[in-house]
Amino acid sequence: MLTFRNMREMTKDEINVFLREGKKIGCAVHTKEEQQELLEALSRSKETGFPQFVLVYEKDVLMGFLFIYGEEGHTWIIHNADEKTYEQEKEMLAYGRDLCKKLGSEKLAKCFQQQLEEVERMGKSHQEARIAWIEENNRKKKEN
């Protein structure tokens, strides 16, 4: 079971841990300027609207993120659920869907729901599907 934490509810120490550990989950900041830009963006996370910046933990270990920017202009959702196991990906997508519904965005909830349905149709995570595809291509190359 995953734990979801909105960054607006985190202490400075917890955010500093994220800044150090973020590269492990694909959220690397390399310079002080990038760190400051990220902190400014994260400080805009709202209680009752968008954007939403959520970190995902499994057994107190940072393992994922859902950054949901909102509906203005292009729909903008960034996450790393597609790099996780089948169950983790489903749980992250369902959380994102439910959060967007709670905040009144059917458009964003639908985006998460479509991704969730795709994963359920495949019966495996996107990561597992990529690995299977690569293995199949390698097998075919060896046969030829």
ZIFENWO-V543207 format. One record per residue. N is the residue number from 0. RES is the residue in one small letter. OMEGA is omega in degrees with one decimal (999 if undefined). Layout:
n	res	omega
N	RES	OMEGA
N	RES	OMEGA
//
This chain:
n	res	omega
0	m	-177.7
1	l	174.7
2	t	-178.7
3	f	-178.5
4	r	175.6
5	n	-175.5
6	m	179.7
7	r	-179.1
8	e	-174.4
9	m	176.8
10	t	176.9
11	k	179.1
12	d	179.0
13	e	178.0
14	i	176.6
15	n	175.4
16	v	177.6
17	f	-179.1
18	l	177.5
19	r	-173.4
20	e	-173.8
21	g	-178.6
22	k	179.0
23	k	-179.2
24	i	176.5
25	g	178.4
26	c	-176.6
27	a	169.3
28	v	-171.2
29	h	-177.2
30	t	176.3
31	k	179.0
32	e	177.9
33	e	178.7
34	q	-180.0
35	q	178.4
36	e	179.9
37	l	179.5
38	l	177.9
39	e	178.2
40	a	-177.4
41	l	-179.3
42	s	179.3
43	r	178.4
44	s	-174.1
45	k	178.6
46	e	-173.2
47	t	-179.3
48	g	-178.1
49	f	11.1
50	p	175.3
51	q	177.6
52	f	-173.3
53	v	173.5
54	l	-175.5
55	v	-178.6
56	y	169.7
57	e	-177.0
58	k	178.0
59	d	177.2
60	v	177.7
61	l	-178.6
62	m	-178.2
63	g	179.6
64	f	171.6
65	l	177.0
66	f	-174.2
67	i	-172.1
68	y	176.3
69	g	-172.0
70	e	-175.7
71	e	-176.9
72	g	178.0
73	h	174.2
74	t	-175.3
75	w	177.9
76	i	176.5
77	i	177.0
78	h	175.8
79	n	179.2
80	a	-177.8
81	d	177.4
82	e	-173.3
83	k	177.2
84	t	-179.8
85	y	-178.4
86	e	178.8
87	q	-179.6
88	e	179.2
89	k	-177.9
90	e	179.4
91	m	-179.9
92	l	178.1
93	a	177.8
94	y	179.0
95	g	177.6
96	r	-177.2
97	d	178.1
98	l	-179.8
99	c	176.2
100	k	-179.0
101	k	-178.5
102	l	173.3
103	g	179.2
104	s	176.3
105	e	179.9
106	k	-179.8
107	l	177.0
108	a	179.0
109	k	177.3
110	c	178.4
111	f	-179.2
112	q	178.7
113	q	177.9
114	q	179.2
115	l	178.9
116	e	177.5
117	e	178.9
118	v	-179.7
119	e	176.6
120	r	-179.8
121	m	-176.5
122	g	177.9
123	k	179.5
124	s	175.4
125	h	178.6
126	q	179.3
127	e	177.7
128	a	177.5
129	r	-179.5
130	i	179.3
131	a	179.8
132	w	179.2
133	i	179.4
134	e	178.6
135	e	177.2
136	n	178.1
137	n	178.0
138	r	179.5
139	k	178.9
140	k	179.9
141	k	179.4
142	e	-178.6
143	n	999
//
